[in-house]
């Protein structure tokens, strides 16, 4: 028992001595090669939060591809909904008809700059993302990107829904990468 007590005491002492030294050497708590912990150093996404009228919903376009979208909820962790939709086709979120969503933009090679600006690097399907808009009571509640990567979906702290592209058929103008 004394051995465990000594190991615990040595570990605690190392932690008490090492942490202030590391924090003094690396302002903001960031270790070289990692993102800084200070939020002022992180890139900020440019988000237009102005409510948009529902009249801006695009017409459903079956030639612009189809998408299998997985929807999750930030608060209700067991919520999982999968929909197959066309570009611009509204789909209900949850059991109520209050919240609907639709895909209104597609980026075949998504990237974001340090200033938060979204860019399309190429026409190749390297990092595909679909822009999803959630509408309730005739107003835009949220706009999120649905990615086709393993770590998706990503939740923003002030949004309830997160989306992931499970599968998709992009329009023919995009170049498919053979793996």
Buried (B, 14 or more C-beta within 10 A) or exposed (E): EEEEEEEEEEEEEEEEEEEEEEEEEBEEEBEEEEEBBEEEEEEEEEEEEEEBEBEEBBEEEEEBBBBBBBBBBBEEEEBEBEBEBBBBBBBEBBEEEEBBBBBBBBBBBBBBEEEEEBEEEEEEBEBBBBBBBBBBEEEBBBBBBBBBEEEBBBBBEEBBBBBBBBEBEBEEEBEEEEE
